[in-house]
Amino acid sequence: MKTILCYGDSNTWGYIPASAEERYPRDIRWTGILQKMLGEDYYVIEEGLNGRTTCFDDPTWPNRNGYAQFYSALETHFPIDLVIFMLGSNDAKHIFPGKPYACGRALEQYYKQIHGGGYGPDKSDPQFLVISPPLIKSCVVSDSFDSITSVKFVKQLSSVYKRYTDMLGIHYMDAAPLVEADEADGLHLNPQGHSVLANAICKEVQRIL
């Protein structure tokens, strides 16, 4: 059985747009759809957390630093055949001083944790698929995001991730051309978005594994 660790934020958790932290059922979330599509020869682990960043500590929301938690996730779930990483949207919050470049540097540190750590089968290295997240829309309703700078941040993130994944030899996929955030909050995917994303990721998983 192949083990896939899906490491992400609220769009991996399955946040319903414009809700009070309500969650789609597993069969609606892209991770659940992916599990169904891949079948019983695969085990899809859902490691989504609302507000998770690539590397920033949120002073208003503790324990959201994805890099600080990543080692524990690897230790908890190994042996892992593939890590699917989709973070970066929350780094666009206006409380963080960083730029997309910081997310690229963080990605390099994630890579270093995965490679050489023996978290794959027979102490090998897991495959690593980085997904640049869907764009934030200018209609974003959260006070944590700015309708101009946050939107621009995530647009720039795709090119930063592409540059770093090329440099490190990491698998890469851009979600932005495939799916978009729901108009209800400008941040989160609707059921159709989850389905489309799952289909695209499934093809990448089958290609990689």
N, C-alpha and C positions, 0 to 999 in steps of 0.2 A: 504494500500500500504506500502511495506517495503522500507525504504530508506537506501541506501548504499553509504557511503562516501569513495572514492578511493583517498588516500593521498600518492602522490609519486613524482617522478622526471621526467626526460625526457622520460623514457620508459612508464610512465603513460600518459604523454603529447602526445606521439606519434611521437617522433623525427625520421625522416628518416635518416638512417645511412649515414654518410659522406656528409650530406647536409649542407647548410647554414641556419640552423634553419627552415627547411621545415618540414611540419607536415603531417602525413598520414590522410586521411579522417576519419571521426568518425566510419564508418562501417568497417574500417581496424584496428583501435586501439582496444586493448583488452577490454577497458571499453565499447566501443560501441558494440562489439560482445557480451560481457557479458549482456548488456541491452537487446539485441535481443533474446538471449538464455533464459533469465529469464522471459521475457514477461512484460505485462502491469501491473502486480501486484507488480512490483519492480521499483524503481527509482534509477538509478545509477548516482551518481554525480562524475564528473571527476575533481579532484583537483591535477593535475600534473603541476609541474613547473621545467623548465630546470635549472640544477645546484643546486637544493635543496639538502641540507644536513640534517642529523638527528639533529645536534646540533651546528655545527660550523658556524661562521661568515666568509664569504669569502671576504678578503680585495680587491679582484679584481672584485667582482660581488655582489653588494649590495642586501640585502633582500632575501638571500637564506637560512637562518637559519630556518629549518622546525619547530623546537620546538617553536621558537618565533612567528610563524604564526599559530600554531595549534589551540590555543584557539579561534582565530578569525574564523577559519574554523568551529569549533564546534558550536560557537555562531551563525554563519551565517546559518547553514543548519539543526540545530536540529528541531524536534526530529529525531534522527538517530538510526536505528536498528543495523547497523554493520559498523564499521570502518575497511577498508582494508588498511594496511600500507605497503608500499614497498619503503624503503629508505636505503641508505648505500653506494651506488656506488660512489657518489660524495665525501664522506668522505675519499675515498682512494686517493684523489689528493695529490700530494707531498707537497703542501703548508701547509697542516694541520699536526700538530705534534701528533695528537691522534692515538690511536690504536683501533682495533675492540672492545676492552673492553669498551671504551668510548661510543660507540654506544649502547652497552648493558645497560649501566647506563642511557643513554638518554631514552631508551625504557621504563625503569622503571618510568621515569618522565612522559612520554606520558600516561602510564597506570594510573598514579595518576590523570592526568587531566580528563581522560575518566570516571574513577570510582568515584562515589560520587558527580559528577557534575550535574546529572540529565539531561543528553543530549539525553537520550532515550525516547521512548514513555511513557507517564504518569510519567515523571521524573525518569524513571529507568536508568540503565547503559547500553549503547550500547555494543554489542558483539565486540570483537577486534580480527582481524586476521592479524598476522604479516607474511609477505612474505620476506624471504631472497632473495635478487635480483640475477639475472643471473650473472655468472662470467664475469669478464673483461678478454679479451684475450690478449696474449702477443704481438699481432700485433697492439695493440691500437695506434691510430695515433694522439691523442690529446696531446699537449705539457703539459697539466695539470696533466697527468697520467704517471707513470713510468711503463715500461713493466715488471719489476720484483716486486717491492714493492707493487704497486697498485693491481697487479694480486693476490699476496699473501694475501693482506688485505681482499679482498672480499671472498677469499676461507676460511679464518678464521672466517669471519663474520657469516656464517651459524651456526657453533657450538656455537658461543656466543649468537646468537638470540635463538637457541634451548634451551640453558641453562636458559636464562632469561624467556622465555615463559613458560617453565616447572615450574620454580620457582613461577611465578605469576599466573599461570593457564590461560594463553592466548592461543588462537588457533594459530597454526604455520604451515607454508608450505614453503618448499625450492624450489625455481624456478630453481636452477642450474641443477638438474638432468633432467629437463623437456625441457628447452629451452636454447639456447646459442646466444650470440651476433653475429651480422653479421660480416663477415670478412672485410667488407668495412671500418669499423672503430674500431671494437673490443669492442664496447660499447653498441650499440643499436640493438633492435630487428628488424627483417624483418617481412613482413606480415605473413609468416608461424609461426614465433615465437609468434606473437600477438594472432594468432588463437589458437595455442596449449595452451598458457598460459590462455586464456579466458576459454577454455574448462575445464582445471584443477581447476580454481578458481570457475567456476560455480558449480562444484561438491561440493566444500568446502562450498560455500554459501548455497546450498540446504541442506547440512548436518547440518550446524550451525543454519539456520533459519527455 
